[in-house]
Amino acid sequence: RTARYTNLDPGEYSFMVTACSSDGIWNEEGAIFSFSIASPWWKRWWAYSLYGILGLGFLYSINRFQLNRRLEKAETIRLKELDNTKNRLFTNISHEFRTPLTVISGMTSHIKESPEKWLDEGTTIIDRNCARLLDLVNQMLDLSKLESGKLGLQLVQADIIPFVKYLCESFNSLTEESEIKLTIYPEIEELYMDFDPQKLSTIVINLLSNAIKFTMPGGKIIVHLNSMEKNGGELFLIKVKDNGTGISADELDNIFNRFHQVDNSSTRVGEGTGIGLALTKELTELMGGSIDVKSLLGKGSEFIVHFPISRNEPITNDLIIPHQTPKKHSYIPPVEWAEKADLPLALIIEDNEDVAKYLKACLDEKYSLIYSRNGIDGIKVAFERIPDIIISDVMMPGKDGYEVCSTLKNDERTDHIPIILLTAKASLQDKISGISHGADAYLIKPFHKAELFTRLEQLMLLREKMMKKIHQDSYSLLLKKQVEGAEAKFLKKAIDLIHAHISDHSFGSVQLAHKLHFSESQVYRKLKAITGKSTAVFIRSVRLQKAKELILNGDDTISSIAYNVGFNDPSWFSRAFKEEFGYTPSELHK
């Protein structure tokens, strides 16, 4: 006989059998068969261990994959930021080199052309800009040496207080020019200690230059000198405090990073590459010191430098003051600008005084010049004076050249004015950006005088062609055309207003300016630029052209037509008509 059991779970089993004989007698004890059913291999302990290991491995792989993704993303962001930093560096370095090179190249040409006129002033300007370039190169070389560990200390022991005071006082002319009050406040009269004069001067000059750059006129800077004890050691303290623009909390952690600038935009205040504070920190640490900063946005900044005091070097009283002090090349005498009524009016918007001087030297004989040091003032002056042409830098405080260009080209008062952008940004993208903001020409520093005049002459030639076109076409024809261009639209608007008041003899320059929502001088300058005529002459021309149409197409008398177009005196009407067209109304009437 056979017994079958299926689907038994793994385990120990006993199979008991009782049976009876053919006589019906049962075996009470029965027979027992013990056996075990083993688990399948996939349910055994080592299989579960293997499952656990595989599961952990899978989870590890997923986690590793996600971590790598995050690391790759972080690296991509880092590389992008590094690329942006490099781009900013090259842009800033390019600007810092190209600007003085423009002045040096330009002044060299002026000295060659007129040595008796430009030799003294030109060589001074060249010397000042060469010093700027040298300072920039030296700072970059110092950073490179610090990075490679090749920049050592040249220590001397001397009285540090008069040394630092002298460095600070060398900024007096610059702070006076900037209308900033500089106070030097030493709490001790003398302090002999070991220091490196060259490196300390770089630190002090960079801190003060930075404070001046971000402090507005009327502000103040305080330099505090003192000694103190900390952790059982003596320290020398330099504290530079200003009430300037301040630094946001987000930027404080980065200000000592190389090539980082608190203001990376093209409207930043002042020039710079972003290496000054980084160099200051590394030089301070090279001398065993530390530098900290406290700042509130809009309230000002405070830089605190500590140097350990040691007296191991021989005392010297013949301390050599480093020559790279601001007295030599930071102060620039203001440019004198004189307007000439008989010449076209050019507005120069440029924050670098030496570049402005070079432009003045180039243009002084052919243009009447007015000047603004930043984009905000430049826009204001452009609205007030309506110049014939504008030459603007791109990287300026307040508003950059692109914003200046966009603002003026989108305002009816100034949309006709040709604008030339001067810039150290030489890439194709920068050129496209300038043109897209409405610039009429884009000049890359350093530029030559001949190149500047070529651009100016081309723009003025286009202006003359536009005037000639307007004179050839009658004003009435202009009204019938579907006009394009800012100048034509403005003329159409002005002509419409004059036609609307054609019979009103009192409708003149004042009334037209009021209707256009311009000042009288703005209307005069704009009409003069577009048509070559003053406001009064332009209004008279519109009246006379209307009169000509009425004579040709109507049957009214000459006197009646004269009154209809706003002339009170028919004889004056006839004289003005002949002056405008070369023949009298009577000759046309025949």
C-alpha positions as CSV (number, residue, x, y, z in Angstrom):
1,R,0.0,0.0,0.0
2,T,1.1,3.6,-0.6
3,A,0.4,6.8,1.3
4,R,1.1,10.2,-0.4
5,Y,1.4,13.5,1.3
6,T,2.1,16.7,-0.7
7,N,3.0,20.3,0.1
8,L,4.5,19.5,3.4
9,D,6.4,22.3,5.0
10,P,10.1,21.8,5.9
11,G,10.6,20.2,9.3
12,E,10.8,17.0,11.3
13,Y,7.9,14.5,10.9
14,S,6.9,11.0,12.4
15,F,4.8,8.7,10.3
16,M,2.8,6.2,12.5
17,V,1.0,3.2,11.1
18,T,-1.3,0.8,12.9
19,A,-2.7,-2.3,11.2
20,C,-4.7,-5.4,11.9
21,S,-4.2,-9.0,10.9
22,S,-6.5,-11.0,8.7
23,D,-8.1,-12.2,11.9
24,G,-9.0,-8.6,12.8
25,I,-6.5,-8.3,15.5
26,W,-5.0,-4.7,15.7
27,N,-1.4,-3.9,16.5
28,E,-1.9,-1.5,19.4
29,E,1.7,-0.1,19.4
30,G,1.9,0.4,15.6
31,A,5.0,1.3,13.6
32,I,6.6,4.7,13.6
33,F,8.8,6.1,10.8
34,S,10.6,9.4,11.5
35,F,11.9,11.6,8.7
36,S,12.7,15.2,8.0
37,I,12.0,17.4,5.0
38,A,14.8,19.9,4.3
39,S,14.1,23.5,3.2
40,P,14.8,24.4,-0.4
41,W,18.1,26.0,-1.0
42,W,16.6,29.5,-1.6
43,K,15.0,29.4,1.9
44,R,18.1,28.4,3.8
45,W,20.0,30.8,6.2
46,W,22.9,31.3,3.9
47,A,20.5,32.2,1.1
48,Y,18.9,34.8,3.3
49,S,22.3,36.1,4.2
50,L,23.1,36.3,0.6
51,Y,19.8,38.1,0.0
52,G,20.7,40.6,2.7
53,I,24.2,41.2,1.3
54,L,22.8,41.6,-2.3
55,G,20.1,44.0,-0.9
56,L,22.7,46.1,1.0
57,G,24.8,46.1,-2.1
58,F,21.9,47.3,-4.2
59,L,21.1,50.0,-1.7
60,Y,24.8,51.0,-1.6
61,S,24.9,51.2,-5.4
62,I,21.8,53.3,-5.5
63,N,23.2,55.6,-2.8
64,R,26.6,55.7,-4.5
65,F,24.9,56.5,-7.8
66,Q,22.9,59.3,-6.3
67,L,26.0,60.6,-4.5
68,N,28.0,60.6,-7.7
69,R,25.1,62.4,-9.4
70,R,25.2,65.1,-6.7
71,L,28.9,65.3,-6.8
72,E,28.9,65.6,-10.6
73,K,26.2,68.3,-10.3
74,A,28.2,70.1,-7.6
75,E,31.3,69.8,-9.7
76,T,29.5,71.2,-12.8
77,I,28.3,74.1,-10.7
78,R,31.8,74.6,-9.3
79,L,33.3,74.5,-12.8
80,K,30.7,76.9,-14.1
81,E,31.4,79.3,-11.2
82,L,35.1,78.9,-11.8
83,D,34.5,79.6,-15.5
84,N,32.5,82.7,-14.6
85,T,35.2,83.8,-12.2
86,K,37.8,83.4,-14.9
87,N,35.6,85.3,-17.3
88,R,35.2,88.1,-14.7
89,L,39.0,88.0,-14.1
90,F,39.8,88.3,-17.8
91,T,37.2,91.0,-18.3
92,N,38.5,93.0,-15.3
93,I,42.1,92.5,-16.2
94,S,41.4,93.4,-19.8
95,H,39.6,96.6,-18.6
96,E,42.4,97.4,-16.2
97,F,45.1,97.0,-18.9
98,R,43.2,98.5,-21.8
99,T,42.1,101.7,-20.1
100,P,45.6,103.0,-19.2
101,L,47.0,101.6,-22.5
102,T,44.4,103.8,-24.3
103,V,45.7,106.9,-22.4
104,I,49.4,106.0,-22.8
105,S,49.0,105.3,-26.6
106,G,46.8,108.4,-27.1
107,M,49.0,110.8,-25.2
108,T,52.1,109.5,-26.9
109,S,50.6,110.4,-30.3
110,H,49.6,113.9,-28.9
111,I,53.2,114.5,-27.7
112,K,54.6,113.5,-31.1
113,E,52.1,115.9,-32.9
114,S,52.4,118.9,-30.5
115,P,55.4,118.4,-28.1
116,E,55.3,122.1,-27.0
117,K,51.6,121.7,-26.0
118,W,51.5,118.2,-24.5
119,L,55.0,117.3,-23.4
120,D,54.7,118.2,-19.7
121,E,51.0,117.2,-19.1
122,G,51.2,114.2,-21.4
123,T,54.3,112.7,-19.7
124,T,52.7,113.2,-16.3
125,I,49.6,111.3,-17.5
126,I,51.7,108.6,-19.1
127,D,53.7,108.2,-15.9
128,R,50.6,108.0,-13.8
129,N,49.1,105.2,-16.0
130,C,52.4,103.3,-16.2
131,A,52.4,103.3,-12.4
132,R,48.9,101.9,-12.4
133,L,49.9,99.1,-14.8
134,L,53.0,98.4,-12.7
135,D,51.0,98.2,-9.5
136,L,48.6,95.7,-11.2
137,V,51.4,93.5,-12.5
138,N,53.2,93.6,-9.1
139,Q,50.0,92.5,-7.2
140,M,49.5,89.6,-9.6
141,L,53.2,88.6,-9.3
142,D,52.9,88.8,-5.5
143,L,49.9,86.5,-5.6
144,S,51.7,84.1,-7.8
145,K,54.8,84.1,-5.5
146,L,52.6,83.6,-2.4
147,E,50.9,80.6,-4.1
148,S,54.2,79.0,-4.9
149,G,55.7,79.8,-1.5
150,K,58.5,81.9,-3.0
151,L,57.5,85.3,-1.4
152,G,59.6,85.8,1.7
153,L,59.7,88.5,4.4
154,Q,62.3,91.3,4.5
155,L,61.9,92.2,8.2
156,V,63.3,95.2,9.9
157,Q,62.7,96.6,13.4
158,A,61.5,100.2,13.5
159,D,58.9,102.4,14.8
160,I,55.7,101.3,13.0
161,I,53.4,104.2,14.1
162,P,55.0,107.0,12.0
163,F,55.4,104.6,9.1
164,V,51.7,103.7,9.0
165,K,50.7,107.3,9.6
166,Y,52.8,108.4,6.6
167,L,51.1,105.8,4.4
168,C,47.7,107.0,5.5
169,E,48.5,110.7,5.1
170,S,49.6,110.0,1.5
171,F,45.9,109.6,0.8
172,N,45.0,113.1,1.9
173,S,44.9,114.6,-1.6
174,L,42.8,111.7,-2.9
175,T,40.3,111.9,0.0
176,E,40.0,115.7,-0.3
177,E,39.3,115.3,-4.0
178,S,36.7,112.7,-3.2
179,E,35.2,114.9,-0.4
180,I,35.9,112.2,2.2
181,K,37.2,113.0,5.7
182,L,40.2,110.8,6.6
183,T,41.1,110.7,10.3
184,I,44.2,108.9,11.6
185,Y,43.9,108.0,15.3
186,P,47.0,106.5,16.9
187,E,46.5,105.7,20.6
188,I,50.2,105.1,21.1
189,E,53.0,107.5,20.1
190,E,55.6,104.9,19.2
191,L,55.9,101.1,18.8
192,Y,59.1,99.4,17.8
193,M,58.6,96.0,16.3
194,D,59.6,93.7,13.4
195,F,57.7,94.2,10.1
196,D,58.2,94.1,6.4
197,P,57.8,97.7,5.1
198,Q,56.9,96.7,1.5
199,K,54.3,94.2,2.5
200,L,52.8,96.3,5.2
201,S,52.5,99.3,2.8
202,T,50.6,97.0,0.4
203,I,48.2,96.0,3.1
204,V,47.5,99.5,4.3
205,I,47.2,101.0,0.8
206,N,44.8,98.2,-0.3
207,L,42.6,98.7,2.8
208,L,42.5,102.5,2.4
209,S,41.9,102.3,-1.4
210,N,39.1,99.9,-0.8
211,A,37.5,102.1,1.9
212,I,37.8,105.2,-0.4
213,K,36.3,103.4,-3.4
214,F,33.1,102.4,-1.5
215,T,32.7,105.6,0.5
216,M,30.5,108.3,-1.0
217,P,31.3,112.1,-1.0
218,G,30.7,113.5,2.5
219,G,31.6,110.2,4.1
220,K,34.4,109.5,6.6
221,I,37.2,107.0,7.1
222,I,38.9,106.4,10.5
223,V,42.2,104.6,10.8
224,H,42.8,103.4,14.4
225,L,46.3,102.3,15.6
226,N,46.9,100.6,18.9
227,S,48.7,97.7,20.7
228,M,47.0,95.1,22.8
229,E,47.6,91.9,24.7
230,K,45.8,88.6,23.8
231,N,46.5,85.1,25.0
232,G,49.7,86.2,26.7
233,G,51.1,87.8,23.5
234,E,51.5,91.4,22.3
235,L,49.6,92.4,19.2
236,F,49.7,95.5,17.0
237,L,46.2,96.6,15.8
238,I,45.2,98.5,12.6
239,K,41.6,99.2,12.2
240,V,40.1,100.9,9.1
241,K,36.5,101.9,9.4
242,D,34.3,103.7,6.9
243,N,30.6,104.7,6.6
244,G,30.3,103.7,2.9
245,T,28.1,101.3,1.1
246,G,28.9,98.3,3.3
247,I,28.9,94.6,2.4
248,S,25.9,92.2,2.5
249,A,26.1,89.2,4.9
250,D,26.1,86.8,1.9
251,E,29.3,88.4,0.5
252,L,31.3,88.6,3.7
253,D,32.6,85.0,3.5
254,N,33.9,85.6,-0.1
255,I,35.5,89.0,0.0
256,F,39.0,87.6,0.7
257,N,38.7,85.0,-2.2
258,R,40.9,85.7,-5.2
259,F,39.3,87.6,-8.0
260,H,36.0,88.0,-6.1
261,Q,34.4,91.4,-6.3
262,V,31.5,92.4,-4.1
263,D,30.1,94.2,-7.1
264,N,30.6,92.1,-10.3
265,S,28.4,94.2,-12.5
266,S,29.6,96.7,-15.0
267,T,28.2,99.5,-12.8
268,R,30.6,98.8,-10.0
269,V,32.0,101.8,-8.1
270,G,35.6,102.3,-9.2
271,E,38.0,100.0,-11.0
272,G,39.6,96.8,-9.8
273,T,40.4,93.2,-10.5
274,G,39.3,91.6,-7.2
275,I,42.8,90.7,-6.1
276,G,43.4,93.5,-3.6
277,L,41.7,92.0,-0.5
278,A,42.9,88.5,-1.3
279,L,46.5,89.8,-1.5
280,T,46.0,91.8,1.7
281,K,44.8,88.6,3.6
282,E,47.6,86.4,2.3
283,L,50.3,89.1,3.1
284,T,48.9,89.5,6.6
285,E,49.0,85.8,7.2
286,L,52.6,85.7,5.8
287,M,53.5,88.2,8.5
288,G,51.9,86.0,11.1
289,G,48.8,88.2,11.5
290,S,45.1,87.9,11.0
291,I,42.4,90.1,9.3
292,D,38.7,90.2,10.1
293,V,35.8,92.3,8.7
294,K,32.6,93.6,10.1
295,S,30.0,95.2,7.8
296,L,26.4,96.2,7.4
297,L,24.9,96.9,4.0
298,G,24.4,100.6,3.7
299,K,26.2,101.4,7.0
300,G,29.8,100.8,6.2
301,S,32.6,98.4,6.9
302,E,35.4,97.8,9.4
303,F,38.6,95.9,8.7
304,I,40.6,94.8,11.7
305,V,44.2,93.6,11.3
306,H,46.3,92.1,14.1
307,F,50.1,91.6,13.9
308,P,52.1,89.7,16.5
309,I,54.8,92.0,18.0
310,S,58.4,90.6,18.0
311,R,61.7,92.4,18.3
312,N,64.3,90.0,16.9
313,E,65.7,92.2,14.1
314,P,68.3,95.0,14.5
315,I,66.8,98.4,15.1
316,T,66.9,100.8,12.1
317,N,66.1,104.5,12.0
318,D,66.7,104.8,8.3
319,L,63.5,103.2,7.1
320,I,62.9,103.4,3.4
321,I,59.3,104.4,2.5
322,P,58.0,102.3,-0.4
323,H,57.5,104.5,-3.5
324,Q,54.1,103.1,-4.5
325,T,52.1,105.5,-2.4
326,P,49.0,107.2,-3.8
327,K,50.7,110.6,-3.9
328,K,52.5,109.5,-7.0
329,H,49.6,108.4,-9.2
330,S,46.2,108.3,-7.6
331,Y,45.3,112.0,-7.6
332,I,44.2,113.3,-11.0
333,P,43.6,117.0,-11.4
334,P,40.0,117.7,-12.6
335,V,39.5,118.2,-16.4
336,E,38.7,121.8,-17.4
337,W,35.8,121.8,-19.9
338,A,35.0,124.9,-21.9
339,E,31.9,125.0,-24.2
340,K,32.1,126.7,-27.6
341,A,28.8,127.9,-29.0
342,D,29.7,127.6,-32.7
343,L,30.7,123.9,-32.6
344,P,28.6,120.7,-32.3
345,L,28.0,119.7,-28.7
346,A,29.5,116.4,-27.6
347,L,28.8,114.7,-24.2
348,I,31.5,112.5,-22.8
349,I,30.5,110.0,-20.1
350,E,33.6,108.4,-18.6
351,D,34.6,107.7,-15.0
352,N,38.3,107.6,-15.7
353,E,39.6,111.2,-15.7
354,D,42.7,110.4,-17.8
355,V,40.6,108.8,-20.5
356,A,38.3,111.9,-20.4
357,K,41.4,114.1,-20.8
358,Y,42.5,112.1,-23.8
359,L,39.1,112.4,-25.4
360,K,39.1,116.1,-24.7
361,A,42.5,116.5,-26.3
362,C,41.2,114.6,-29.4
363,L,37.9,116.5,-29.7
364,D,38.6,119.9,-28.3
365,E,39.2,121.7,-31.7
366,K,36.1,120.3,-33.4
367,Y,33.5,120.0,-30.7
368,S,32.1,121.9,-27.8
369,L,32.5,119.4,-24.9
370,I,30.5,118.7,-21.7
371,Y,31.4,115.9,-19.2
372,S,29.8,113.5,-16.8
373,R,31.7,111.0,-14.5
374,N,29.0,108.4,-14.3
375,G,26.0,107.0,-16.1
376,I,23.3,108.5,-13.8
377,D,24.7,112.1,-14.2
378,G,25.3,111.4,-17.9
379,I,21.6,110.6,-18.5
380,K,20.6,113.7,-16.6
381,V,22.9,116.0,-18.6
382,A,21.8,114.4,-21.9
383,F,18.1,115.2,-21.1
384,E,19.0,118.7,-20.1
385,R,21.4,119.7,-22.9
386,I,20.4,117.4,-25.8
387,P,23.9,117.0,-27.2
388,D,24.7,116.3,-30.9
389,I,26.7,113.2,-30.0
390,I,27.5,111.1,-26.9
391,I,30.7,109.2,-26.2
392,S,30.2,106.8,-23.3
393,D,32.3,104.2,-21.4
394,V,30.6,100.9,-20.7
395,M,31.9,100.0,-17.2
396,M,30.9,102.9,-15.0
397,P,29.3,103.5,-11.5
398,G,25.6,104.2,-11.2
399,K,24.5,103.0,-14.6
400,D,26.7,101.3,-17.2
401,G,27.0,102.3,-20.8
402,Y,24.4,99.8,-21.9
403,E,21.8,101.3,-19.5
404,V,22.7,104.8,-20.6
405,C,22.3,103.8,-24.2
406,S,19.0,102.0,-23.7
407,T,17.6,104.8,-21.5
408,L,18.4,107.6,-24.0
409,K,17.4,105.6,-27.1
410,N,14.0,104.8,-25.6
411,D,13.2,108.4,-24.7
412,E,11.7,110.7,-27.3
413,R,13.9,113.6,-26.2
414,T,17.2,111.9,-26.9
415,D,16.4,109.0,-29.3
416,H,18.0,110.8,-32.2
417,I,21.4,111.3,-30.6
418,P,24.2,109.1,-32.0
419,I,26.0,107.2,-29.2
420,I,29.5,105.7,-29.4
421,L,30.3,103.1,-26.7
422,L,34.0,102.9,-25.5
423,T,34.9,99.7,-23.8
424,A,37.6,97.2,-23.0
425,K,35.1,94.4,-23.6
426,A,36.2,93.1,-27.0
427,S,34.2,89.9,-27.5
428,L,31.6,89.5,-30.2
429,Q,28.9,89.0,-27.6
430,D,29.8,92.4,-26.0
431,K,29.6,94.1,-29.4
432,I,26.2,92.5,-30.1
433,S,25.0,93.6,-26.6
434,G,26.0,97.2,-27.2
435,I,24.3,97.3,-30.6
436,S,21.2,95.7,-29.2
437,H,20.9,98.5,-26.6
438,G,20.9,101.0,-29.5
439,A,24.5,102.0,-29.8
440,D,25.4,103.5,-33.1
441,A,29.1,102.6,-32.9
442,Y,31.3,100.4,-30.7
443,L,35.0,101.4,-30.1
444,I,37.4,99.0,-28.3
445,K,40.1,100.3,-26.1
446,P,42.9,101.1,-26.8
447,F,41.7,103.1,-29.8
448,H,43.5,105.6,-32.1
449,K,42.4,109.2,-32.6
450,A,42.0,108.6,-36.3
451,E,39.6,105.6,-35.6
452,L,37.5,107.8,-33.3
453,F,37.2,110.6,-35.8
454,T,36.3,108.1,-38.6
455,R,33.4,106.9,-36.5
456,L,32.3,110.4,-35.6
457,E,32.5,111.5,-39.3
458,Q,30.5,108.5,-40.4
459,L,27.7,109.3,-37.8
460,M,27.7,113.0,-38.7
461,L,27.6,112.1,-42.5
462,L,24.5,110.0,-41.8
463,R,23.0,113.0,-39.9
464,E,23.6,115.2,-42.9
465,K,22.1,112.7,-45.3
466,M,19.0,112.6,-43.1
467,M,18.7,116.4,-43.1
468,K,19.1,116.5,-46.9
469,K,16.4,113.9,-47.3
470,I,14.0,115.9,-45.0
471,H,14.7,119.1,-47.0
472,Q,14.0,117.4,-50.3
473,D,10.7,116.0,-49.2
474,S,7.9,118.4,-48.2
475,Y,6.6,118.2,-44.7
476,S,3.1,117.4,-46.0
477,L,4.5,114.4,-47.9
478,L,6.1,113.3,-44.6
479,L,2.6,113.3,-43.0
480,K,1.2,111.0,-45.8
481,K,4.0,108.5,-45.5
482,Q,4.1,105.5,-43.2
483,V,7.2,106.7,-41.4
484,E,9.8,104.6,-39.5
485,G,12.6,105.8,-37.3
486,A,12.6,107.9,-34.2
487,E,13.5,111.1,-36.0
488,A,10.8,110.9,-38.7
489,K,8.1,110.0,-36.1
490,F,9.1,113.0,-34.0
491,L,9.0,115.3,-37.0
492,K,5.5,114.0,-38.0
493,K,4.3,114.6,-34.5
494,A,5.6,118.2,-34.4
495,I,4.2,118.9,-37.9
496,D,0.8,117.5,-36.9
497,L,0.7,119.9,-33.9
498,I,1.7,122.9,-36.0
499,H,-0.9,122.1,-38.6
500,A,-3.5,121.8,-35.9
501,H,-2.7,125.4,-34.9
502,I,-1.7,126.6,-38.4
503,S,-3.9,129.7,-38.3
504,D,-2.9,130.7,-34.8
505,H,-0.2,133.3,-35.3
506,S,0.7,133.1,-31.6
507,F,1.6,129.4,-31.8
508,G,5.4,129.4,-31.5
509,S,8.3,127.7,-29.8
510,V,6.8,127.9,-26.3
511,Q,3.5,126.4,-27.4
512,L,5.1,123.6,-29.4
513,A,7.4,122.6,-26.6
514,H,4.4,122.6,-24.2
515,K,2.4,120.3,-26.5
516,L,5.4,118.0,-27.0
517,H,6.0,117.9,-23.2
518,F,9.6,119.1,-23.8
519,S,11.5,122.1,-22.6
520,E,12.1,124.9,-25.2
521,S,15.8,124.1,-25.2
522,Q,15.2,120.4,-25.7
523,V,12.9,121.0,-28.7
524,Y,15.4,123.5,-30.1
525,R,18.3,121.1,-29.8
526,K,16.4,118.1,-31.2
527,L,15.0,120.0,-34.2
528,K,18.4,121.6,-34.9
529,A,20.0,118.1,-34.9
530,I,17.3,116.6,-37.2
531,T,16.6,119.4,-39.6
532,G,19.4,121.9,-39.0
533,K,16.7,124.6,-38.2
534,S,15.8,126.3,-35.0
535,T,12.3,125.8,-33.6
536,A,11.0,129.2,-34.8
537,V,12.5,128.6,-38.4
538,F,11.1,125.1,-38.4
539,I,7.6,126.3,-37.5
540,R,7.8,129.0,-40.2
541,S,8.9,126.5,-42.8
542,V,5.9,124.2,-42.0
543,R,3.6,127.2,-42.3
544,L,5.1,128.3,-45.6
545,Q,5.0,124.8,-47.1
546,K,1.3,124.6,-46.2
547,A,0.8,128.0,-47.8
548,K,2.5,126.7,-51.0
549,E,0.0,123.8,-51.1
550,L,-2.9,126.2,-50.7
551,I,-1.6,128.5,-53.4
552,L,-1.2,125.6,-55.9
553,N,-4.5,123.9,-55.1
554,G,-6.8,126.8,-54.1
555,D,-8.4,130.0,-55.3
556,D,-7.9,132.2,-52.2
557,T,-5.9,135.4,-52.4
558,I,-2.3,135.6,-51.2
559,S,-3.3,137.7,-48.3
560,S,-6.0,135.3,-47.2
561,I,-3.7,132.4,-47.4
562,A,-1.1,134.3,-45.4
563,Y,-3.6,134.8,-42.6
564,N,-4.8,131.2,-42.8
565,V,-1.3,129.9,-42.1
566,G,-0.6,132.2,-39.2
567,F,1.1,135.3,-40.8
568,N,-0.3,138.7,-39.6
569,D,1.6,140.7,-42.2
570,P,1.2,139.7,-45.9
571,S,4.3,141.6,-46.9
572,W,6.4,139.7,-44.3
573,F,4.8,136.5,-45.6
574,S,5.9,137.3,-49.2
575,R,9.5,138.0,-48.0
576,A,9.7,134.8,-45.9
577,F,8.1,132.8,-48.8
578,K,10.8,134.0,-51.2
579,E,13.5,133.3,-48.7
580,E,12.2,129.7,-48.3
581,F,11.5,128.8,-51.9
582,G,13.5,131.3,-54.0
583,Y,10.4,132.9,-55.6
584,T,7.4,135.0,-54.4
585,P,3.9,133.8,-53.8
586,S,2.7,135.9,-56.7
587,E,5.1,134.2,-59.1
588,L,3.8,130.8,-58.0
589,H,0.2,131.9,-58.2
590,K,0.6,132.8,-61.8
